[in-house]
């Protein structure tokens, strides 16, 4: 049984930084993808970043949505079984509930809509104010 638990959200001013953590309980190994999604107030849930741990090309292991490229970094500490999202240069439009997700997926198919991911955390709120 996979369980995910996010932490690290909070309120920050424009240009600030936050690091979100997702603690993983249960097996998330080969064949699984992990991701961060977010849901802004009154909007649909959207992808932020994907982590394809099986990809032997290190440069292709992290996949980002255009709106966060160059500002956010997804990473995983396998020893501690934690997925991170480092968020820098935060903007008001980054305000959202952030969710960690995992799913067993075909090789090379980590990028997928949120409805295709099976395992979810409870979410952590990020608020960016000007």
C-alpha positions in Angstrom: 0.0 0.0 0.0 1.5 3.3 -1.1 0.9 6.4 1.0 2.1 9.9 0.3 2.3 12.9 2.6 3.2 16.4 1.6 4.7 19.1 3.8 6.5 22.4 3.4 3.8 24.6 2.1 3.2 28.1 3.4 2.9 31.8 2.6 5.8 33.6 0.9 6.3 36.9 -0.9 6.9 37.2 -4.6 10.4 36.1 -5.5 10.7 33.9 -2.5 11.4 30.2 -2.3 9.8 27.1 -0.7 10.8 23.4 -0.7 7.9 20.9 -0.7 8.5 17.4 0.6 6.5 14.3 -0.1 7.2 11.4 2.3 6.6 8.0 0.6 5.4 4.9 2.5 5.3 1.6 0.6 7.1 0.5 -2.5 7.8 3.2 -5.2 10.5 1.8 -7.4 11.2 0.6 -10.9 8.1 1.1 -13.1 6.7 4.0 -11.1 6.5 7.6 -12.0 6.2 10.4 -9.5 4.9 13.9 -10.0 3.8 17.2 -8.5 0.5 18.6 -9.5 -1.2 21.8 -8.3 -4.7 23.1 -8.2 -5.1 26.9 -8.1 -8.2 28.4 -6.5 -11.2 27.8 -8.7 -9.2 26.1 -11.4 -8.5 22.6 -12.7 -5.7 20.5 -11.3 -2.6 20.8 -13.4 0.8 19.2 -13.8 3.9 20.9 -12.4 6.7 18.4 -12.8 7.3 14.7 -13.4 10.1 12.4 -12.2 11.0 9.4 -14.3 13.4 7.5 -12.1 13.8 4.7 -14.7 15.1 7.0 -17.4 18.8 6.2 -17.9 19.2 9.7 -19.5 19.7 11.9 -16.5 18.7 15.0 -18.5 15.4 13.4 -19.3 14.6 12.2 -15.8 13.0 15.5 -14.8 10.1 16.9 -16.8 8.6 20.3 -16.2 5.6 22.3 -17.4 6.6 25.4 -19.2 5.3 27.7 -16.6 7.8 26.5 -14.0 10.9 25.6 -16.1 14.0 27.2 -14.7 12.3 28.0 -11.4 11.2 24.7 -9.9 13.3 21.5 -9.4 11.9 18.1 -8.8 14.2 15.5 -7.1 14.0 12.3 -5.1 16.1 11.1 -2.2 15.7 7.4 -2.6 17.5 6.7 0.7 15.0 8.8 2.7 12.1 7.9 0.3 11.2 11.5 -0.1 10.2 13.4 -3.3 11.0 17.1 -3.3 9.9 20.2 -5.2 12.3 23.1 -4.8 10.4 26.3 -5.9 12.3 29.5 -6.5 11.3 32.9 -7.9 7.8 32.3 -6.8 5.0 34.3 -8.5 1.4 35.0 -7.4 0.2 32.6 -10.1 2.0 29.8 -8.3 -0.6 30.1 -5.5 -2.3 26.7 -5.3 -2.8 23.5 -3.4 0.2 21.3 -4.3 -0.2 17.5 -4.5 2.4 14.7 -4.7 1.3 11.8 -6.9 2.6 8.4 -8.0 1.6 5.8 -10.5 2.9 2.6 -12.0 3.2 3.5 -15.7 4.7 2.2 -18.9 8.3 3.1 -19.6 8.6 6.7 -20.9 5.0 7.6 -20.1 5.3 9.6 -16.9 3.8 12.7 -18.4 0.1 12.2 -18.1 -3.0 14.0 -16.9 -3.7 13.9 -13.1 -6.6 11.5 -13.5 -4.2 8.8 -14.6 -2.3 8.9 -11.4 -3.5 6.5 -8.7 -1.7 7.5 -5.5 -2.1 10.9 -3.9 -1.1 12.9 -0.9 -3.5 15.2 1.0 -1.9 18.4 -0.4 -0.1 21.3 1.0 -1.1 24.9 0.4 1.3 27.4 -1.2 0.3 31.1 -1.2 2.5 33.7 -2.9 1.6 37.4 -2.2 2.9 40.6 -3.7 
